Amino acid sequence: MGGGTLIRGLMSVGAAMLLLVMPSVASEADVTASAELVTPIDIVGEGDLSFGTLAVPRSGTCVYDVTAMGGSVLSGGAECQFLAGQILQAEFSVACEADALVTYEVIYTNSAPSGATFSAPSNPMAIDGFAASGALQTRACDADGLSDVNAGGRLTVTPSAPSSFTGQVGTIRLEAQYE
């Protein structure tokens, strides 16, 4: 082994030992954690929809609408009539974060007797007094953190509907979530 090789070998060993005794250089980084805190949405059914007393046609079909704004509309023949009783739209109260965007959806379930069908009318929902619009809407929660939602309904009645029926014809469910 020549002198140059020995010196190179000793230098390599020395360099390796020097690396072992040198302190290491640390490195670090931070990331942030974030959250959005909001008032949970709370929905309360305040009032049931009511069609009142309706005429069953002898022929043809009657379509009875209770609008989201509380009015009534009927179509069909001369036998189609709102006869008596109160006509009322469904009413919900929604507690939510003031001014936060909320998506509302009304969902209709039919449980009317044979010969009748309960469903959504056109423009079935009105929020905070704004004009009635679709069954799915996104609006800002009212500035006081309480939004009022009204829903209408449609009852289609044919001659085969029982003329002695009184009772539930369906349900309206309101769902709401933050955007």
C-alpha positions as CSV (number, residue, x, y, z in Angstrom):
1,M,0.0,0.0,0.0
2,G,1.5,3.3,-1.0
3,G,1.7,6.4,1.2
4,G,-0.8,8.3,-0.9
5,T,-3.4,5.6,-0.5
6,L,-2.8,5.4,3.3
7,I,-3.2,9.2,3.6
8,R,-6.4,9.1,1.5
9,G,-7.8,6.4,3.6
10,L,-7.0,8.2,6.9
11,M,-8.6,11.4,5.4
12,S,-11.8,9.5,4.6
13,V,-12.0,8.0,8.1
14,G,-11.3,11.5,9.6
15,A,-14.0,13.1,7.5
16,A,-16.5,10.4,8.5
17,M,-15.7,11.0,12.2
18,L,-16.0,14.7,11.8
19,L,-19.5,14.2,10.4
20,L,-20.4,12.1,13.4
21,V,-19.5,14.9,15.9
22,M,-21.0,17.8,14.0
23,P,-24.4,18.9,15.3
24,S,-27.2,18.4,12.9
25,V,-29.2,21.4,11.5
26,A,-32.9,21.3,12.4
27,S,-35.7,22.4,10.1
28,E,-39.3,23.1,10.9
29,A,-42.6,24.4,9.4
30,D,-46.0,25.5,10.8
31,V,-49.5,25.1,9.3
32,T,-52.6,26.8,10.5
33,A,-55.8,25.2,11.9
34,S,-59.1,26.9,11.0
35,A,-62.8,26.4,11.7
36,E,-66.1,28.1,11.0
37,L,-68.4,28.1,14.0
38,V,-72.1,28.6,13.2
39,T,-75.4,28.3,15.0
40,P,-77.0,24.8,14.3
41,I,-80.0,25.0,12.1
42,D,-83.2,24.2,14.0
43,I,-86.5,23.7,12.1
44,V,-89.9,23.8,13.8
45,G,-93.2,23.1,12.1
46,E,-95.5,26.0,13.1
47,G,-98.7,25.2,11.1
48,D,-100.2,22.5,9.0
49,L,-101.4,22.9,5.5
50,S,-105.2,22.8,5.2
51,F,-107.3,22.6,2.0
52,G,-110.6,22.9,3.9
53,T,-113.6,21.1,2.5
54,L,-113.4,20.2,-1.2
55,A,-115.9,19.0,-3.7
56,V,-115.4,15.6,-5.4
57,P,-116.3,15.9,-9.0
58,R,-118.8,13.6,-10.7
59,S,-116.7,13.7,-13.9
60,G,-113.4,15.1,-14.8
61,T,-110.6,16.1,-12.5
62,C,-110.3,18.9,-9.9
63,V,-106.9,20.4,-9.1
64,Y,-106.9,22.3,-5.8
65,D,-103.9,24.4,-5.0
66,V,-103.0,26.2,-1.7
67,T,-100.3,28.6,-2.5
68,A,-97.2,29.2,-0.4
69,M,-98.5,32.8,0.2
70,G,-101.8,31.4,1.5
71,G,-104.1,31.9,-1.5
72,S,-106.1,29.2,-3.3
73,V,-106.3,28.3,-7.0
74,L,-108.5,25.7,-8.5
75,S,-108.8,24.2,-12.0
76,G,-111.3,21.8,-13.5
77,G,-115.0,21.9,-14.2
78,A,-117.8,23.8,-12.5
79,E,-118.1,21.1,-9.8
80,C,-114.6,21.9,-8.5
81,Q,-115.1,24.1,-5.4
82,F,-113.5,25.0,-2.1
83,L,-116.7,24.5,-0.1
84,A,-115.8,25.5,3.5
85,G,-113.2,25.6,6.2
86,Q,-109.9,27.4,6.4
87,I,-107.4,27.3,3.6
88,L,-103.9,27.6,5.2
89,Q,-100.4,27.2,3.8
90,A,-97.9,25.1,5.8
91,E,-95.6,27.2,8.1
92,F,-92.1,26.5,9.4
93,S,-89.7,28.5,11.6
94,V,-86.0,28.1,10.9
95,A,-83.3,29.3,13.5
96,C,-80.0,29.8,11.7
97,E,-76.9,31.9,11.7
98,A,-77.9,35.5,10.8
99,D,-77.1,36.3,7.2
100,A,-75.6,32.9,6.5
101,L,-76.5,31.2,3.2
102,V,-78.9,28.4,3.7
103,T,-80.3,25.9,1.2
104,Y,-83.9,25.0,1.8
105,E,-85.8,22.1,0.2
106,V,-89.5,21.1,0.6
107,I,-90.2,17.4,0.0
108,Y,-93.8,16.1,-0.5
109,T,-95.1,12.7,0.4
110,N,-98.5,11.5,-0.9
111,S,-100.8,9.6,1.5
112,A,-104.1,10.6,-0.1
113,P,-106.9,8.0,-0.5
114,S,-107.4,6.3,-3.9
115,G,-108.7,8.8,-6.4
116,A,-106.8,11.7,-5.0
117,T,-103.1,12.7,-5.1
118,F,-101.2,15.2,-2.9
119,S,-98.2,16.9,-4.4
120,A,-96.3,20.2,-4.7
121,P,-97.9,23.0,-6.6
122,S,-95.8,25.2,-9.0
123,N,-93.7,27.6,-6.9
124,P,-94.3,25.7,-3.6
125,M,-92.1,27.6,-1.2
126,A,-91.8,31.2,0.1
127,I,-89.0,32.3,2.4
128,D,-89.2,35.4,4.6
129,G,-92.0,36.9,2.7
130,F,-90.3,36.8,-0.7
131,A,-92.3,35.7,-3.7
132,A,-93.0,31.9,-3.9
133,S,-90.5,30.0,-6.0
134,G,-89.1,26.5,-6.5
135,A,-88.9,23.5,-4.0
136,L,-85.1,24.0,-3.7
137,Q,-83.9,27.5,-2.9
138,T,-80.7,29.1,-1.4
139,R,-81.2,32.3,0.6
140,A,-79.5,34.2,3.4
141,C,-80.9,33.5,6.8
142,D,-82.8,36.5,8.1
143,A,-80.8,39.2,9.9
144,D,-82.4,38.2,13.2
145,G,-81.4,34.6,12.9
146,L,-85.0,33.4,12.3
147,S,-86.4,32.7,8.9
148,D,-90.0,32.0,8.1
149,V,-90.7,29.4,5.4
150,N,-94.2,28.8,4.0
151,A,-95.2,25.9,1.7
152,G,-98.2,25.3,-0.5
153,G,-99.7,22.1,-1.7
154,R,-101.8,20.6,-4.5
155,L,-104.6,18.0,-4.2
156,T,-105.8,16.5,-7.4
157,V,-109.2,14.8,-7.0
158,T,-111.0,12.5,-9.4
159,P,-114.6,11.0,-9.3
160,S,-113.2,7.8,-7.7
161,A,-112.1,9.7,-4.5
162,P,-114.2,8.8,-1.5
163,S,-116.8,11.5,-0.8
164,S,-116.8,10.7,3.0
165,F,-113.0,11.1,3.6
166,T,-111.6,13.4,6.3
167,G,-107.9,13.1,7.2
168,Q,-104.3,13.4,6.2
169,V,-103.5,13.5,2.5
170,G,-99.7,13.8,2.8
171,T,-96.8,15.4,4.5
172,I,-94.4,18.2,3.7
173,R,-90.9,18.0,5.0
174,L,-88.5,21.0,5.1
175,E,-84.8,20.3,5.0
176,A,-82.2,23.1,5.5
177,Q,-78.4,23.2,5.5
178,Y,-75.7,25.8,5.3
179,E,-74.0,26.4,2.0
